Amino acid sequence: MPPIFKTLATITAWILWICGLLTALIILVCMAIRGDLFSTDVMQMADIAALALAGGLTFLGVVVMRLRQKME
């Protein structure tokens, strides 16, 4: 496998991982500012969707990194 594909897979994995973690952090900070983080009210659907997106991005970053390791 040419090294360019390994490099692209590494860059993609890092971008997915960092975007996922930053999205989760930003959503949690916004929820804390609004006072929704520790309240007993039901979470808003947008918060649930954003946290699911952040989890999905982080998971895809891990999957891409595993696939990159298997390309060696």
Buried (B, 14 or more C-beta within 10 A) or exposed (E): EEEEEBEEBEEBBEEBBEBBBEBBEEBBEBBEEEEBBEEEEEEEEEBEEBBEBBEEBBEBBEEBBEEBEEEE
